[in-house]
Amino acid sequence: MSDSEERERWNTRFTSEDCISGTAPNAFLVSQRRLLKLGQRALAIADGEGCNGV
């Protein structure tokens, strides 16, 4: 696959308004919720679509 084809594939995949991965947080994040306090900030590295960040 060429670079332009790969770029087009990713652009097509992430252009949608819908969450590809769903809207529920992943299981690890849920298991750590006791560490998360309302109003805190966190750096979400490699968060994909950002569903867990939202």
PQR file with spaces between the fields and no chain letter, atoms N, CA, C, O and H, PARSE charges and radii, in Angstrom:
ATOM       1  N    MET     1       0.851   -1.172    0.000 -0.4000 1.5000
ATOM       2  CA   MET     1       0.000    0.000    0.000 -0.0000 2.0000
ATOM       3  C    MET     1       0.900    1.239    0.000  0.5500 1.7000
ATOM       4  O    MET     1       1.852    1.315    0.777 -0.5500 1.4000
ATOM       5  N    SER     2       0.607    2.184   -0.848 -0.4000 1.5000
ATOM       6  CA   SER     2       1.423    3.389   -0.931 -0.0000 2.0000
ATOM       7  C    SER     2       1.128    4.316    0.245  0.5500 1.7000
ATOM       8  O    SER     2       0.123    4.154    0.937 -0.5500 1.4000
ATOM       9  H    SER     2      -0.167    2.122   -1.479  0.4000 1.0000
ATOM      10  N    ASP     3       2.009    5.283    0.463 -0.4000 1.5000
ATOM      11  CA   ASP     3       1.801    6.244    1.555 -0.0000 2.0000
ATOM      12  C    ASP     3       0.493    6.999    1.380  0.5500 1.7000
ATOM      13  O    ASP     3      -0.234    7.211    2.350 -0.5500 1.4000
ATOM      14  H    ASP     3       2.825    5.415   -0.099  0.4000 1.0000
ATOM      15  N    SER     4       0.186    7.407    0.153 -0.4000 1.5000
ATOM      16  CA   SER     4      -1.049    8.173   -0.077 -0.0000 2.0000
ATOM      17  C    SER     4      -2.284    7.301    0.148  0.5500 1.7000
ATOM      18  O    SER     4      -3.297    7.788    0.650 -0.5500 1.4000
ATOM      19  H    SER     4       0.776    7.235   -0.635  0.4000 1.0000
ATOM      20  N    GLU     5      -2.213    6.022   -0.217 -0.4000 1.5000
ATOM      21  CA   GLU     5      -3.336    5.110    0.034 -0.0000 2.0000
ATOM      22  C    GLU     5      -3.522    4.890    1.532  0.5500 1.7000
ATOM      23  O    GLU     5      -4.650    4.853    2.026 -0.5500 1.4000
ATOM      24  H    GLU     5      -1.390    5.627   -0.625  0.4000 1.0000
ATOM      25  N    GLU     6      -2.425    4.746    2.242 -0.4000 1.5000
ATOM      26  CA   GLU     6      -2.487    4.557    3.701 -0.0000 2.0000
ATOM      27  C    GLU     6      -3.065    5.796    4.371  0.5500 1.7000
ATOM      28  O    GLU     6      -3.909    5.688    5.262 -0.5500 1.4000
ATOM      29  H    GLU     6      -1.509    4.776    1.842  0.4000 1.0000
ATOM      30  N    ARG     7      -2.618    6.959    3.949 -0.4000 1.5000
ATOM      31  CA   ARG     7      -3.127    8.225    4.507 -0.0000 2.0000
ATOM      32  C    ARG     7      -4.625    8.350    4.235  0.5500 1.7000
ATOM      33  O    ARG     7      -5.386    8.733    5.123 -0.5500 1.4000
ATOM      34  H    ARG     7      -1.933    7.047    3.226  0.4000 1.0000
ATOM      35  N    GLU     8      -5.049    8.032    3.020 -0.4000 1.5000
ATOM      36  CA   GLU     8      -6.463    8.099    2.663 -0.0000 2.0000
ATOM      37  C    GLU     8      -7.294    7.119    3.497  0.5500 1.7000
ATOM      38  O    GLU     8      -8.409    7.441    3.908 -0.5500 1.4000
ATOM      39  H    GLU     8      -4.431    7.721    2.299  0.4000 1.0000
ATOM      40  N    ARG     9      -6.752    5.931    3.745 -0.4000 1.5000
ATOM      41  CA   ARG     9      -7.443    4.937    4.568 -0.0000 2.0000
ATOM      42  C    ARG     9      -7.682    5.479    5.981  0.5500 1.7000
ATOM      43  O    ARG     9      -8.786    5.362    6.512 -0.5500 1.4000
ATOM      44  H    ARG     9      -5.846    5.670    3.412  0.4000 1.0000
ATOM      45  N    TRP    10      -6.651    6.072    6.587 -0.4000 1.5000
ATOM      46  CA   TRP    10      -6.793    6.624    7.931 -0.0000 2.0000
ATOM      47  C    TRP    10      -7.719    7.833    7.935  0.5500 1.7000
ATOM      48  O    TRP    10      -8.544    7.982    8.837 -0.5500 1.4000
ATOM      49  H    TRP    10      -5.754    6.167    6.155  0.4000 1.0000
ATOM      50  N    ASN    11      -7.588    8.694    6.936 -0.4000 1.5000
ATOM      51  CA   ASN    11      -8.465    9.868    6.870 -0.0000 2.0000
ATOM      52  C    ASN    11      -9.920    9.450    6.741  0.5500 1.7000
ATOM      53  O    ASN    11     -10.786   10.040    7.387 -0.5500 1.4000
ATOM      54  H    ASN    11      -6.918    8.573    6.203  0.4000 1.0000
ATOM      55  N    THR    12     -10.206    8.456    5.933 -0.4000 1.5000
ATOM      56  CA   THR    12     -11.566    7.951    5.769 -0.0000 2.0000
ATOM      57  C    THR    12     -12.073    7.359    7.077  0.5500 1.7000
ATOM      58  O    THR    12     -13.211    7.604    7.478 -0.5500 1.4000
ATOM      59  H    THR    12      -9.503    7.976    5.408  0.4000 1.0000
ATOM      60  N    ARG    13     -11.237    6.592    7.728 -0.4000 1.5000
ATOM      61  CA   ARG    13     -11.642    5.935    8.973 -0.0000 2.0000
ATOM      62  C    ARG    13     -12.002    6.937   10.066  0.5500 1.7000
ATOM      63  O    ARG    13     -12.982    6.742   10.784 -0.5500 1.4000
ATOM      64  H    ARG    13     -10.313    6.393    7.402  0.4000 1.0000
ATOM      65  N    PHE    14     -11.221    8.005   10.197 -0.4000 1.5000
ATOM      66  CA   PHE    14     -11.417    8.932   11.310 -0.0000 2.0000
ATOM      67  C    PHE    14     -12.153   10.211   10.931  0.5500 1.7000
ATOM      68  O    PHE    14     -12.160   11.161   11.713 -0.5500 1.4000
ATOM      69  H    PHE    14     -10.425    8.163    9.613  0.4000 1.0000
ATOM      70  N    THR    15     -12.772   10.262    9.758 -0.4000 1.5000
ATOM      71  CA   THR    15     -13.569   11.414    9.354 -0.0000 2.0000
ATOM      72  C    THR    15     -14.960   11.351    9.950  0.5500 1.7000
ATOM      73  O    THR    15     -15.610   12.383   10.122 -0.5500 1.4000
ATOM      74  H    THR    15     -12.766    9.489    9.123  0.4000 1.0000
ATOM      75  N    SER    16     -15.420   10.168   10.263 -0.4000 1.5000
ATOM      76  CA   SER    16     -16.771    9.956   10.772 -0.0000 2.0000
ATOM      77  C    SER    16     -16.972   10.660   12.117  0.5500 1.7000
ATOM      78  O    SER    16     -16.048   10.775   12.922 -0.5500 1.4000
ATOM      79  H    SER    16     -14.893    9.330   10.124  0.4000 1.0000
ATOM      80  N    GLU    17     -18.196   11.122   12.334 -0.4000 1.5000
ATOM      81  CA   GLU    17     -18.570   11.718   13.626 -0.0000 2.0000
ATOM      82  C    GLU    17     -18.766   10.647   14.689  0.5500 1.7000
ATOM      83  O    GLU    17     -18.685   10.934   15.883 -0.5500 1.4000
ATOM      84  H    GLU    17     -18.946   11.028   11.680  0.4000 1.0000
ATOM      85  N    ASP    18     -19.023    9.413   14.264 -0.4000 1.5000
ATOM      86  CA   ASP    18     -19.270    8.313   15.193 -0.0000 2.0000
ATOM      87  C    ASP    18     -17.958    7.771   15.759  0.5500 1.7000
ATOM      88  O    ASP    18     -16.920    7.816   15.099 -0.5500 1.4000
ATOM      89  H    ASP    18     -19.089    9.179   13.294  0.4000 1.0000
ATOM      90  N    CYS    19     -18.016    7.267   16.975 -0.4000 1.5000
ATOM      91  CA   CYS    19     -16.846    6.638   17.587 -0.0000 2.0000
ATOM      92  C    CYS    19     -16.711    5.215   17.053  0.5500 1.7000
ATOM      93  O    CYS    19     -17.619    4.400   17.215 -0.5500 1.4000
ATOM      94  H    CYS    19     -18.859    7.230   17.512  0.4000 1.0000
ATOM      95  N    ILE    20     -15.604    4.924   16.433 -0.4000 1.5000
ATOM      96  CA   ILE    20     -15.337    3.602   15.876 -0.0000 2.0000
ATOM      97  C    ILE    20     -15.224    2.573   16.996  0.5500 1.7000
ATOM      98  O    ILE    20     -15.696    1.443   16.865 -0.5500 1.4000
ATOM      99  H    ILE    20     -14.867    5.587   16.301  0.4000 1.0000
ATOM     100  N    SER    21     -14.601    2.972   18.087 -0.4000 1.5000
ATOM     101  CA   SER    21     -14.352    2.050   19.197 -0.0000 2.0000
ATOM     102  C    SER    21     -15.492    2.000   20.200  0.5500 1.7000
ATOM     103  O    SER    21     -15.392    1.297   21.205 -0.5500 1.4000
ATOM     104  H    SER    21     -14.218    3.889   18.193  0.4000 1.0000
ATOM     105  N    GLY    22     -16.562    2.721   19.955 -0.4000 1.5000
ATOM     106  CA   GLY    22     -17.664    2.794   20.911 -0.0000 2.0000
ATOM     107  C    GLY    22     -17.465    3.963   21.862  0.5500 1.7000
ATOM     108  O    GLY    22     -16.485    4.698   21.741 -0.5500 1.4000
ATOM     109  H    GLY    22     -16.644    3.292   19.138  0.4000 1.0000
ATOM     110  N    THR    23     -18.359    4.139   22.783 -0.4000 1.5000
ATOM     111  CA   THR    23     -18.292    5.278   23.699 -0.0000 2.0000
ATOM     112  C    THR    23     -17.986    4.879   25.137  0.5500 1.7000
ATOM     113  O    THR    23     -17.740    5.744   25.977 -0.5500 1.4000
ATOM     114  H    THR    23     -19.155    3.542   22.881  0.4000 1.0000
ATOM     115  N    ALA    24     -17.998    3.604   25.425 -0.4000 1.5000
ATOM     116  CA   ALA    24     -17.702    3.144   26.791 -0.0000 2.0000
ATOM     117  C    ALA    24     -16.198    3.196   27.042  0.5500 1.7000
ATOM     118  O    ALA    24     -15.415    2.886   26.144 -0.5500 1.4000
ATOM     119  H    ALA    24     -18.198    2.901   24.743  0.4000 1.0000
ATOM     120  N    PRO    25     -15.778    3.585   28.258 -0.5600 1.5000
ATOM     121  CA   PRO    25     -14.347    3.570   28.574  0.2800 2.0000
ATOM     122  C    PRO    25     -13.806    2.143   28.580  0.5500 1.7000
ATOM     123  O    PRO    25     -14.552    1.189   28.803 -0.5500 1.4000
ATOM     124  N    ASN    26     -12.504    2.004   28.334 -0.4000 1.5000
ATOM     125  CA   ASN    26     -11.939    0.647   28.325 -0.0000 2.0000
ATOM     126  C    ASN    26     -11.890    0.075   29.748  0.5500 1.7000
ATOM     127  O    ASN    26     -11.961    0.814   30.730 -0.5500 1.4000
ATOM     128  H    ASN    26     -11.898    2.778   28.153  0.4000 1.0000
ATOM     129  N    ALA    27     -11.768   -1.237   29.836 -0.4000 1.5000
ATOM     130  CA   ALA    27     -11.848   -1.949   31.122 -0.0000 2.0000
ATOM     131  C    ALA    27     -10.765   -1.501   32.102  0.5500 1.7000
ATOM     132  O    ALA    27     -11.030   -1.400   33.300 -0.5500 1.4000
ATOM     133  H    ALA    27     -11.710   -1.837   29.038  0.4000 1.0000
ATOM     134  N    PHE    28      -9.555   -1.232   31.620 -0.4000 1.5000
ATOM     135  CA   PHE    28      -8.489   -0.794   32.518 -0.0000 2.0000
ATOM     136  C    PHE    28      -8.836    0.549   33.148  0.5500 1.7000
ATOM     137  O    PHE    28      -8.661    0.738   34.352 -0.5500 1.4000
ATOM     138  H    PHE    28      -9.340   -1.314   30.647  0.4000 1.0000
ATOM     139  N    LEU    29      -9.325    1.477   32.339 -0.4000 1.5000
ATOM     140  CA   LEU    29      -9.685    2.790   32.874 -0.0000 2.0000
ATOM     141  C    LEU    29     -10.777    2.656   33.934  0.5500 1.7000
ATOM     142  O    LEU    29     -10.705    3.298   34.981 -0.5500 1.4000
ATOM     143  H    LEU    29      -9.467    1.324   31.361  0.4000 1.0000
ATOM     144  N    VAL    30     -11.762    1.848   33.674 -0.4000 1.5000
ATOM     145  CA   VAL    30     -12.837    1.616   34.647 -0.0000 2.0000
ATOM     146  C    VAL    30     -12.266    1.048   35.946  0.5500 1.7000
ATOM     147  O    VAL    30     -12.687    1.444   37.033 -0.5500 1.4000
ATOM     148  H    VAL    30     -11.820    1.326   32.823  0.4000 1.0000
ATOM     149  N    SER    31     -11.312    0.125   35.841 -0.4000 1.5000
ATOM     150  CA   SER    31     -10.735   -0.489   37.046 -0.0000 2.0000
ATOM     151  C    SER    31      -9.919    0.508   37.870  0.5500 1.7000
ATOM     152  O    SER    31      -9.672    0.274   39.053 -0.5500 1.4000
ATOM     153  H    SER    31     -10.969   -0.197   34.958  0.4000 1.0000
ATOM     154  N    GLN    32      -9.503    1.604   37.262 -0.4000 1.5000
ATOM     155  CA   GLN    32      -8.699    2.608   37.957 -0.0000 2.0000
ATOM     156  C    GLN    32      -9.502    3.845   38.366  0.5500 1.7000
ATOM     157  O    GLN    32      -8.919    4.833   38.813 -0.5500 1.4000
ATOM     158  H    GLN    32      -9.703    1.794   36.301  0.4000 1.0000
ATOM     159  N    ARG    33     -10.812    3.807   38.223 -0.4000 1.5000
ATOM     160  CA   ARG    33     -11.630    5.000   38.450 -0.0000 2.0000
ATOM     161  C    ARG    33     -11.506    5.561   39.860  0.5500 1.7000
ATOM     162  O    ARG    33     -11.726    6.754   40.067 -0.5500 1.4000
ATOM     163  H    ARG    33     -11.286    3.005   37.860  0.4000 1.0000
ATOM     164  N    ARG    34     -11.159    4.724   40.829 -0.4000 1.5000
ATOM     165  CA   ARG    34     -11.006    5.236   42.201 -0.0000 2.0000
ATOM     166  C    ARG    34      -9.860    6.242   42.301  0.5500 1.7000
ATOM     167  O    ARG    34      -9.820    7.035   43.241 -0.5500 1.4000
ATOM     168  H    ARG    34     -10.980    3.755   40.660  0.4000 1.0000
ATOM     169  N    LEU    35      -8.935    6.220   41.352 -0.4000 1.5000
ATOM     170  CA   LEU    35      -7.806    7.150   41.353 -0.0000 2.0000
ATOM     171  C    LEU    35      -8.148    8.472   40.671  0.5500 1.7000
ATOM     172  O    LEU    35      -7.401    9.444   40.779 -0.5500 1.4000
ATOM     173  H    LEU    35      -8.967    5.575   40.589  0.4000 1.0000
ATOM     174  N    LEU    36      -9.269    8.503   39.974 -0.4000 1.5000
ATOM     175  CA   LEU    36      -9.649    9.692   39.209 -0.0000 2.0000
ATOM     176  C    LEU    36     -10.643   10.526   40.001  0.5500 1.7000
ATOM     177  O    LEU    36     -11.676   10.022   40.441 -0.5500 1.4000
ATOM     178  H    LEU    36      -9.876    7.713   39.886  0.4000 1.0000
ATOM     179  N    LYS    37     -10.332   11.774   40.175 -0.4000 1.5000
ATOM     180  CA   LYS    37     -11.197   12.690   40.917 -0.0000 2.0000
ATOM     181  C    LYS    37     -11.780   13.719   39.951  0.5500 1.7000
ATOM     182  O    LYS    37     -11.099   14.163   39.026 -0.5500 1.4000
ATOM     183  H    LYS    37      -9.492   12.183   39.818  0.4000 1.0000
ATOM     184  N    LEU    38     -13.035   14.094   40.165 -0.4000 1.5000
ATOM     185  CA   LEU    38     -13.700   15.081   39.340 -0.0000 2.0000
ATOM     186  C    LEU    38     -12.892   16.376   39.306  0.5500 1.7000
ATOM     187  O    LEU    38     -12.500   16.889   40.354 -0.5500 1.4000
ATOM     188  H    LEU    38     -13.588   13.733   40.916  0.4000 1.0000
ATOM     189  N    GLY    39     -12.645   16.899   38.132 -0.4000 1.5000
ATOM     190  CA   GLY    39     -11.916   18.156   37.982 -0.0000 2.0000
ATOM     191  C    GLY    39     -10.419   18.000   37.793  0.5500 1.7000
ATOM     192  O    GLY    39      -9.742   18.971   37.452 -0.5500 1.4000
ATOM     193  H    GLY    39     -12.963   16.482   37.281  0.4000 1.0000
ATOM     194  N    GLN    40      -9.882   16.801   38.006 -0.4000 1.5000
ATOM     195  CA   GLN    40      -8.455   16.574   37.782 -0.0000 2.0000
ATOM     196  C    GLN    40      -8.159   16.601   36.296  0.5500 1.7000
ATOM     197  O    GLN    40      -9.056   16.442   35.468 -0.5500 1.4000
ATOM     198  H    GLN    40     -10.432   16.013   38.282  0.4000 1.0000
ATOM     199  N    ARG    41      -6.892   16.806   35.965 -0.4000 1.5000
ATOM     200  CA   ARG    41      -6.448   16.744   34.587 -0.0000 2.0000
ATOM     201  C    ARG    41      -5.562   15.532   34.403  0.5500 1.7000
ATOM     202  O    ARG    41      -4.873   15.095   35.324 -0.5500 1.4000
ATOM     203  H    ARG    41      -6.163   16.935   36.638  0.4000 1.0000
ATOM     204  N    ALA    42      -5.593   14.998   33.188 -0.4000 1.5000
ATOM     205  CA   ALA    42      -4.765   13.846   32.871 -0.0000 2.0000
ATOM     206  C    ALA    42      -4.284   13.973   31.432  0.5500 1.7000
ATOM     207  O    ALA    42      -4.998   14.487   30.571 -0.5500 1.4000
ATOM     208  H    ALA    42      -6.153   15.353   32.439  0.4000 1.0000
ATOM     209  N    LEU    43      -3.091   13.511   31.186 -0.4000 1.5000
ATOM     210  CA   LEU    43      -2.546   13.461   29.836 -0.0000 2.0000
ATOM     211  C    LEU    43      -2.892   12.100   29.256  0.5500 1.7000
ATOM     212  O    LEU    43      -2.476   11.070   29.787 -0.5500 1.4000
ATOM     213  H    LEU    43      -2.511   13.094   31.886  0.4000 1.0000
ATOM     214  N    ALA    44      -3.649   12.093   28.173 -0.4000 1.5000
ATOM     215  CA   ALA    44      -4.101   10.841   27.554 -0.0000 2.0000
ATOM     216  C    ALA    44      -3.263   10.575   26.303  0.5500 1.7000
ATOM     217  O    ALA    44      -3.616   11.002   25.204 -0.5500 1.4000
ATOM     218  H    ALA    44      -3.987   12.929   27.742  0.4000 1.0000
ATOM     219  N    ILE    45      -2.162    9.873   26.485 -0.4000 1.5000
ATOM     220  CA   ILE    45      -1.268    9.562   25.383 -0.0000 2.0000
ATOM     221  C    ILE    45      -1.812    8.364   24.610  0.5500 1.7000
ATOM     222  O    ILE    45      -2.257    7.379   25.200 -0.5500 1.4000
ATOM     223  H    ILE    45      -1.875    9.526   27.378  0.4000 1.0000
ATOM     224  N    ALA    46      -1.770    8.460   23.291 -0.4000 1.5000
ATOM     225  CA   ALA    46      -2.260    7.401   22.404 -0.0000 2.0000
ATOM     226  C    ALA    46      -3.700    7.017   22.721  0.5500 1.7000
ATOM     227  O    ALA    46      -4.035    5.837   22.824 -0.5500 1.4000
ATOM     228  H    ALA    46      -1.408    9.259   22.812  0.4000 1.0000
ATOM     229  N    ASP    47      -4.540    8.027   22.874 -0.4000 1.5000
ATOM     230  CA   ASP    47      -5.938    7.831   23.253 -0.0000 2.0000
ATOM     231  C    ASP    47      -6.834    7.491   22.063  0.5500 1.7000
ATOM     232  O    ASP    47      -8.054    7.413   22.209 -0.5500 1.4000
ATOM     233  H    ASP    47      -4.268    8.985   22.791  0.4000 1.0000
ATOM     234  N    GLY    48      -6.246    7.292   20.906 -0.4000 1.5000
ATOM     235  CA   GLY    48      -7.049    6.936   19.734 -0.0000 2.0000
ATOM     236  C    GLY    48      -8.037    8.018   19.396  0.5500 1.7000
ATOM     237  O    GLY    48      -7.651    9.166   19.177 -0.5500 1.4000
ATOM     238  H    GLY    48      -5.255    7.356   20.788  0.4000 1.0000
ATOM     239  N    GLU    49      -9.304    7.674   19.348 -0.4000 1.5000
ATOM     240  CA   GLU    49     -10.355    8.631   19.026 -0.0000 2.0000
ATOM     241  C    GLU    49     -10.643    9.600   20.183  0.5500 1.7000
ATOM     242  O    GLU    49     -11.301   10.622   19.991 -0.5500 1.4000
ATOM     243  H    GLU    49      -9.618    6.741   19.526  0.4000 1.0000
ATOM     244  N    GLY    50     -10.163    9.283   21.339 -0.4000 1.5000
ATOM     245  CA   GLY    50     -10.401   10.139   22.501 -0.0000 2.0000
ATOM     246  C    GLY    50     -11.617    9.742   23.313  0.5500 1.7000
ATOM     247  O    GLY    50     -12.032   10.496   24.193 -0.5500 1.4000
ATOM     248  H    GLY    50      -9.627    8.453   21.494  0.4000 1.0000
ATOM     249  N    CYS    51     -12.200    8.587   23.049 -0.4000 1.5000
ATOM     250  CA   CYS    51     -13.401    8.161   23.792 -0.0000 2.0000
ATOM     251  C    CYS    51     -13.134    8.090   25.290  0.5500 1.7000
ATOM     252  O    CYS    51     -13.986    8.474   26.090 -0.5500 1.4000
ATOM     253  H    CYS    51     -11.863    7.975   22.334  0.4000 1.0000
ATOM     254  N    ASN    52     -11.964    7.605   25.674 -0.4000 1.5000
ATOM     255  CA   ASN    52     -11.647    7.527   27.100 -0.0000 2.0000
ATOM     256  C    ASN    52     -11.399    8.914   27.682  0.5500 1.7000
ATOM     257  O    ASN    52     -11.706    9.165   28.848 -0.5500 1.4000
ATOM     258  H    ASN    52     -11.271    7.293   25.024  0.4000 1.0000
ATOM     259  N    GLY    53     -10.854    9.798   26.886 -0.4000 1.5000
ATOM     260  CA   GLY    53     -10.620   11.157   27.346 -0.0000 2.0000
ATOM     261  C    GLY    53     -11.910   11.916   27.593  0.5500 1.7000
ATOM     262  O    GLY    53     -11.996   12.734   28.508 -0.5500 1.4000
ATOM     263  H    GLY    53     -10.605    9.594   25.939  0.4000 1.0000
ATOM     264  N    VAL    54     -12.900   11.642   26.783 -0.4000 1.5000
ATOM     265  CA   VAL    54     -14.197   12.317   26.928 -0.0000 2.0000
ATOM     266  C    VAL    54     -14.900   11.773   28.145  0.5500 1.7000
ATOM     267  O    VAL    54     -16.011   12.200   28.458 -0.5500 1.4000
ATOM     268  H    VAL    54     -12.830   10.977   26.039  0.4000 1.0000
